[in-house]
């Protein structure tokens, strides 16, 4: 794999996960859609609120539900 992708091109956890996938006859090395933490909020909405409330305190921002 290192010859193909090069040193540092994939993280250590990905390298650890690949042998298990190969053992189960899964040969797709692309990222899995739902791998990792999912976001409970829309990033666009979060950016909009942060930009609109740049002068608000943290406490004021926490009080407004997303």
Secondary structure, DSSP 8 states (H G I E B T S, - for coil): -HHHH-TTSS-HHHHHHHHHHHHTT----S--TT-S---SS-HHHHHHHHHHTTTS-HHHHHHS--
